[in-house]
Amino acid sequence: MSAETTNIDKQAKRHRPALWGMGLAATAVALLFIAFLFSVGTPEDDVKQAITPEQTGD
């Protein structure tokens, strides 16, 4: 049971706002994920912060 007539152009126009919204949401999530990765840092940074010169006696 499919539609007798399908107007592809009309359907594309009707779905355009939803597709733009999904694209913007995916972009926002990707940017937040990248920001999270930069904020986490590297394990070497954590070691440098955990061991200070006062603790090592230098």
LODO-849441 format. One record per residue: x, y, z of N, C-alpha, C in turn. Coordinates in steps of 0.001 Angstrom, whole numbers, plus 524288, in hexadecimal, padded with zeros to 5 digits. Example, Ala and Ser with C-alpha at 12.3 -4.5 7.8 and 13.67 -1.06 7.14 Angstrom:
<nodes>
{node {83386; 7E9C6; 81E78}; {8300C; 7EE6C; 81E78}; {83390; 7F31C; 81E78}}
{node {83232; 7F736; 81BA8}; {83566; 7FBDC; 81BE4}; {83264; 8001E; 81EBE}}
</nodes>
This chain:
<nodes>
{node {80339; 7FB69; 80000}; {80000; 80000; 80000}; {8036D; 804E1; 80000}}
{node {804A4; 806AB; 7FB7A}; {807B4; 80B62; 7FB07}; {80450; 80FC7; 7F8E5}}
{node {80649; 81471; 7F965}; {8035F; 818F0; 7F77D}; {80302; 818C1; 7F18B}}
{node {7FE95; 81A84; 7EF8F}; {7FDD8; 81A73; 7E9EC}; {80181; 81E4E; 7E735}}
{node {801E1; 822F9; 7E971}; {80558; 826F0; 7E72D}; {808DF; 82902; 7EB7A}}
{node {80DBB; 82957; 7EA3C}; {8117D; 82B6D; 7EDF3}; {81440; 82FFB; 7EB5A}}
{node {813C9; 8347B; 7EDC6}; {8166B; 83921; 7EBC4}; {81B71; 839C7; 7EEE6}}
{node {81FC9; 83823; 7EC94}; {824D5; 83825; 7EF48}; {82666; 83DAE; 7F0D9}}
{node {82593; 84163; 7ED5A}; {82712; 846CC; 7EE8E}; {82403; 848F3; 7F330}}
{node {81F03; 847C2; 7F36A}; {81BB2; 849A3; 7F7B6}; {81D6B; 84724; 7FCDE}}
{node {81E8E; 84221; 7FCBD}; {82046; 83F73; 80179}; {82594; 8417E; 8034B}}
{node {82915; 84292; 7FFA9}; {82E35; 844B0; 80111}; {82D91; 84A00; 803A9}}
{node {82A1C; 84D31; 80194}; {82936; 8525C; 803D2}; {826E5; 851EB; 80954}}
{node {82362; 84E38; 80A21}; {820F6; 84D8F; 80F48}; {824C6; 84B7A; 81362}}
{node {82886; 8485E; 811BD}; {82C26; 845FF; 81576}; {83111; 8493E; 81653}}
{node {831D3; 84D4E; 81354}; {83692; 85074; 813AC}; {83798; 8529A; 8192C}}
{node {833B8; 854E5; 81BE4}; {834D7; 856F1; 8212E}; {83694; 852AA; 82501}}
{node {83427; 84E24; 824A1}; {835A4; 849DC; 82821}; {83B35; 84802; 826FA}}
{node {83C91; 847B0; 82205}; {841D1; 84607; 8209A}; {845E5; 84A01; 8224F}}
{node {844B2; 84F0F; 821BA}; {84846; 85320; 8239C}; {848E6; 852C0; 82986}}
{node {844A0; 851D2; 82C45}; {844DF; 85157; 831F2}; {84838; 84CC5; 833AC}}
{node {847A0; 84859; 83106}; {84AD7; 843CE; 8325E}; {85092; 844CC; 8312A}}
{node {85198; 84785; 82CDE}; {856F7; 848CF; 82B85}; {85970; 84C77; 82F86}}
{node {85679; 85068; 83131}; {85876; 853FF; 8352D}; {8595F; 85136; 83A5E}}
{node {855D6; 84DB7; 83BC6}; {85677; 84ACF; 840A8}; {85B51; 84752; 8406D}}
{node {85C24; 844B6; 83C08}; {860BF; 8415B; 83B74}; {865C2; 84495; 83BA0}}
{node {865AA; 84934; 83945}; {86A3A; 84CA4; 83965}; {86B56; 84E79; 83EF2}}
{node {86740; 84FE5; 841D2}; {867F0; 851A8; 8473B}; {86A33; 84D50; 84A97}}
{node {8684E; 84895; 849E9}; {86A50; 84427; 84CF1}; {87009; 8432B; 84B96}}
{node {87162; 8437E; 8469A}; {876CE; 842A3; 844FF}; {87A62; 846C9; 8475D}}
{node {878AC; 84BBB; 84759}; {87BDB; 84FE4; 849A6}; {87C72; 84F31; 84F8C}}
{node {8784A; 84DA6; 8522D}; {878A4; 84CAC; 857CE}; {87C4E; 84820; 858FD}}
{node {87C2A; 84415; 855BC}; {87FA0; 83F93; 85686}; {88553; 84120; 855CB}}
{node {8865B; 84442; 851CC}; {88BB8; 84615; 850E4}; {88D8A; 8497D; 8556D}}
{node {88A26; 84CE6; 85758}; {88B81; 8502F; 85BD2}; {88C94; 84CCF; 860A0}}
{node {8898B; 848B8; 86155}; {88A6A; 84523; 865B3}; {88FBB; 8427F; 86543}}
{node {89116; 840C0; 86092}; {8961F; 83E2A; 85FD8}; {89AA6; 841D5; 86111}}
{node {89A2D; 846CE; 85F9A}; {89E4D; 84A92; 860CD}; {89E7B; 84BD2; 8669E}}
{node {89A10; 84BA9; 86949}; {899FF; 84D01; 86ED2}; {89C14; 848A0; 87244}}
{node {89BD6; 843D7; 87062}; {89D9D; 83F60; 87377}; {8A389; 83F83; 87412}}
{node {8A64D; 840E5; 86FFA}; {8ABFF; 84118; 87049}; {8AE68; 83BCF; 86F59}}
{node {8B36D; 83B7D; 87074}; {8B643; 8369D; 86FAD}; {8B7DF; 83469; 874F7}}
{node {8B909; 82F64; 87534}; {8BAB3; 82D0D; 87A2E}; {8BFBC; 82F83; 87C48}}
{node {8C320; 83161; 878E0}; {8C7FB; 833C5; 87AB7}; {8C6D4; 838BC; 87DD3}}
{node {8C2DD; 83B9F; 87C42}; {8C168; 8405A; 87F19}; {8BFC0; 83F03; 884AB}}
{node {8BCD3; 83ACA; 88546}; {8BB0B; 83932; 88A70}; {8BFA4; 837A0; 88DE4}}
{node {8C36F; 834EC; 88BA2}; {8C805; 83344; 88EA0}; {8CB24; 83806; 89051}}
{node {8CBCB; 83BD8; 88CE3}; {8CEB8; 84088; 88E43}; {8CC11; 8438F; 89297}}
{node {8C6F1; 84394; 892A6}; {8C41C; 8464E; 896BF}; {8C443; 84344; 89BDB}}
{node {8C44D; 83E19; 89B8B}; {8C420; 83AE1; 8A043}; {8C95D; 83ADA; 8A312}}
{node {8CDA9; 83B06; 8A032}; {8D2DD; 83AD8; 8A28E}; {8D545; 84044; 8A20D}}
{node {8D56B; 84307; 8A63F}; {8D7AE; 8484D; 8A640}; {8DD40; 84813; 8A854}}
{node {8E05F; 84C17; 8A75E}; {8E5C4; 84C0F; 8A956}; {8E612; 84BA1; 8AF48}}
{node {8E22A; 84DA6; 8B20F}; {8E243; 84D4F; 8B7C3}; {8E1EA; 847A5; 8B99C}}
{node {8DF12; 84481; 8B6AD}; {8DE6B; 83F03; 8B82A}; {8E336; 83BC7; 8B6D6}}
{node {8E60C; 83D45; 8B2D6}; {8EA8B; 83A1E; 8B13A}; {8EF88; 83BB6; 8B421}}
{node {8EF90; 84036; 8B6A1}; {8F41B; 841F2; 8B97D}; {8F803; 844D1; 8B62B}}
{node {8F68E; 8463E; 8B170}; {8FA2E; 8492E; 8ADFE}; {8FA61; 84EE6; 8AF65}}
</nodes>
